[in-house]
């Protein structure tokens, strides 16, 4: 019985599914000693090295948990690298004006959500509701109303900070909408 020399890839549509090759595929195994899983997640062997380990998902997570990017660097070298990375990543901060890109419910940032929680409001509260809650809580916890009460003073500061966060966010929103 002779084998057909005719290819199944001729013409259109393809007669075989993509990736249905008959040739053997080389699978790299995990570099962790004793592991028999495929090693499909590369990890650097040392900082600034092109050499890589190839781990399975479990061992890659274990490796990354213990990874120290600044290992072997002096204090000033580590500080300089960190500053360079922060300077180069500033472009990502410019995209913060997209509401869907940040944490929270999609329209508010994480700080705004915390501020609403401090004021005891729902996540969909409008700014008029924020003002009412702020005035009520500020009057109840003001240091002049409760002199000598350290807890009330701390709550008052938290309420003021929460209001400032929400006020500045509202100003940003109205400024964008006014353009």
C-alpha positions, 0 to 999 in steps of 0.5 A, spaced: 500 500 500 503 506 497 502 512 501 499 518 497 503 524 495 498 529 495 497 534 500 491 536 503 493 543 503 491 545 496 485 549 494 481 553 497 478 552 502 483 548 506 481 541 507 485 540 514 484 545 520 490 550 522 494 547 526 493 539 524 500 538 522 502 531 522 509 532 524 511 531 531 512 538 535 517 539 540 515 540 547 520 544 552 519 541 559 519 545 565 526 547 568 524 545 575 528 539 577 523 533 577 517 537 574 514 533 568 509 539 565 511 543 559 515 549 560 512 555 556 513 561 561 520 564 560 523 567 566 530 571 566 536 567 570 539 573 573 538 581 572 540 583 565 541 576 562 539 574 556 539 567 558 532 564 560 529 558 565 522 555 562 517 554 567 510 551 568 505 555 571 506 553 578 513 554 578 513 560 574 509 563 580 513 560 585 520 563 581 516 570 581 514 571 588 521 570 590 524 574 584 528 581 586 530 585 580 535 589 584 539 583 587 546 584 586 546 592 585 548 597 590 543 602 593 545 608 589 544 603 582 538 600 585 535 607 586 537 610 579 534 604 575 528 605 579 528 613 578 529 611 570 523 606 570 518 611 573 521 617 568 520 612 562 513 610 565 510 617 565 506 616 559 502 611 562 499 616 567 497 620 561 492 615 560 488 616 566 483 620 564 480 614 561 474 612 565 474 605 563 482 604 564 482 605 572 480 601 578 473 602 581 466 602 578 469 604 571 467 612 572 470 613 579 477 612 581 479 607 587 480 614 591 473 616 589 470 610 591 474 610 598 472 617 599 464 615 598 465 609 603 468 614 608 462 619 607 457 613 607 454 614 600 453 609 595 457 608 589 452 612 584 451 618 589 451 625 585 455 631 587 450 634 591 449 628 595 456 628 597 456 635 599 450 634 603 453 628 607 459 632 608 456 638 611 452 633 616 458 629 618 463 635 618 458 639 623 457 632 627 465 631 628 468 638 628 473 639 633 469 646 636 463 641 637 467 636 640 473 639 643 478 634 646 475 628 642 481 625 639 476 620 635 472 625 632 478 630 630 481 624 626 474 622 623 473 630 621 480 630 618 478 623 614 471 627 612 475 633 609 480 629 605 474 625 602 470 631 600 477 634 597 478 628 593 471 628 590 471 635 589 477 635 585 474 629 581 468 633 580 472 639 578 476 635 573 469 632 570 466 638 569 472 642 566 472 636 561 465 636 559 465 644 559 470 644 553 
